Amino acid sequence: MAAPPAATLPSGSFPETPCTGYASATRIDAAAASDLAARRIASILVAAGSGSRFGADTPKQFLTLAGKPVIRHAAEALAAQTALLQPVGDPVTIDSALGSVPHLRPVPGGATRQESVRAGLEALAPHAPDIVLVHDAARPFIPPGTIP
């Protein structure tokens, strides 16, 4: 499968450095990276999906990949690079899958992804993060450098 064409951010957001792929982060200069480092970054790990299109009995975020649940791969990367990790989905299943990965108490998801993200944002509100990243728990890998 061919990579999507290079993309740029709108003028005025970050320096217009091309990135490839819809999941890739735009590279930023040292001044912008320093500004981001001073901010409190939180992440929402959305794990409320049923995985019905995948066709397995278990949602794909809870299947095992390389000896760990798929969700744990994503959670470990996010926990290492953000100040707060807010999982959204079934609390019992998520706590079991995440094990010792540091995270806030999981909150139940909604009927749609939008409702689930909203639940995560509401749970993070008392912590007042400066930036919130949203990541799908069924996407296990976050390349180094994606989160400055």
C-alpha positions in Angstrom: 0.0 0.0 0.0 1.4 3.4 -1.0 2.0 6.1 1.6 -0.4 9.0 1.6 1.0 12.2 0.1 3.0 14.6 2.3 0.9 17.0 4.3 1.5 20.3 5.9 -0.1 22.2 8.8 -2.1 25.4 8.1 0.0 28.6 8.2 0.5 30.0 11.7 0.2 26.7 13.6 3.7 25.1 13.4 6.5 25.5 10.9 5.3 24.1 7.6 7.5 21.0 7.5 6.1 18.1 5.5 5.1 14.9 7.1 4.0 11.6 5.5 1.1 9.5 6.6 -2.1 10.4 8.3 -0.7 9.1 11.7 2.7 10.9 11.4 3.5 14.0 13.4 4.8 17.1 11.8 8.4 17.8 12.7 8.8 21.0 14.7 11.8 23.2 15.4 13.7 23.4 18.7 11.8 26.5 19.9 8.4 24.9 19.4 9.6 21.7 21.0 10.9 23.7 24.0 7.5 25.4 24.3 5.7 22.0 24.2 8.0 20.6 26.8 6.9 23.3 29.2 3.3 22.3 28.8 1.4 19.6 30.7 0.4 17.0 28.1 -2.3 14.4 28.8 -3.5 11.5 26.6 -6.8 9.9 26.2 -6.6 6.2 25.2 -9.9 5.3 23.6 -10.7 1.6 24.1 -14.5 1.5 24.1 -14.9 0.0 20.6 -16.3 -3.4 20.0 -14.0 -4.3 17.1 -17.0 -5.7 15.1 -15.3 -5.1 11.7 -12.2 -7.1 12.9 -14.4 -10.2 13.3 -12.9 -11.6 16.5 -14.8 -12.5 19.6 -12.6 -10.1 21.6 -12.1 -6.4 20.7 -8.7 -6.1 19.0 -7.4 -3.7 21.6 -7.5 -6.5 24.1 -6.0 -9.2 21.9 -2.4 -10.3 22.6 0.4 -9.0 20.4 4.1 -9.8 21.1 3.1 -11.2 24.6 1.0 -8.2 25.7 -2.5 -6.8 25.1 -2.5 -4.4 22.1 -3.8 -1.6 24.4 -0.7 -2.0 26.7 1.7 -1.3 23.8 0.0 2.0 23.2 -0.4 2.8 26.9 3.3 2.2 27.6 4.3 4.6 24.9 1.8 7.3 26.0 2.6 7.0 29.7 6.3 7.4 28.9 5.7 10.6 27.0 2.7 12.3 28.6 2.0 13.5 32.2 -1.5 11.9 32.4 -3.0 8.8 30.7 -6.8 8.6 30.7 -8.2 5.3 29.5 -11.8 5.2 28.2 -13.7 1.9 28.0 -14.6 -0.9 30.3 -12.7 -0.1 33.6 -12.3 -3.7 34.7 -11.0 -5.0 31.3 -8.7 -1.9 30.9 -7.2 -2.2 34.4 -6.5 -5.8 33.8 -4.9 -5.2 30.4 -2.8 -2.2 31.5 -1.4 -3.9 34.6 1.3 -1.7 36.1 1.2 1.0 33.4 0.5 4.3 35.3 -2.9 5.6 34.4 -5.9 7.5 35.8 -9.0 5.5 36.7 -10.6 4.4 33.5 -14.0 5.9 32.6 -16.7 4.1 30.6 -17.0 5.0 27.0 -20.0 6.1 25.0 -22.0 4.7 22.2 -19.8 6.6 19.7 -16.1 7.5 19.5 -17.2 11.2 19.9 -19.0 10.3 23.1 -16.0 8.3 24.4 -13.6 11.1 23.7 -15.9 13.5 25.5 -16.0 11.2 28.5 -12.2 11.2 28.5 -12.0 15.0 28.2 -14.5 15.4 31.1 -12.5 13.1 33.3 -9.3 15.1 32.5 -10.9 18.5 33.2 -10.0 18.6 36.9 -6.4 18.0 36.0 -6.4 21.0 33.6 -3.9 19.7 31.0 -2.5 22.2 28.5 -2.7 19.7 25.6 -4.7 16.5 25.2 -3.7 13.8 22.7 -6.3 11.3 21.6 -5.1 7.8 20.6 -7.0 4.7 19.6 -6.1 1.7 21.8 -6.3 -0.7 18.9 -3.3 1.1 17.3 -0.4 -0.4 19.3 2.6 1.5 18.0 3.5 5.2 18.4 6.8 5.9 16.5 9.5 7.6 18.5 9.4 11.4 18.0 5.7 11.5 17.3 5.1 13.1 20.7 7.7 15.8 21.2 
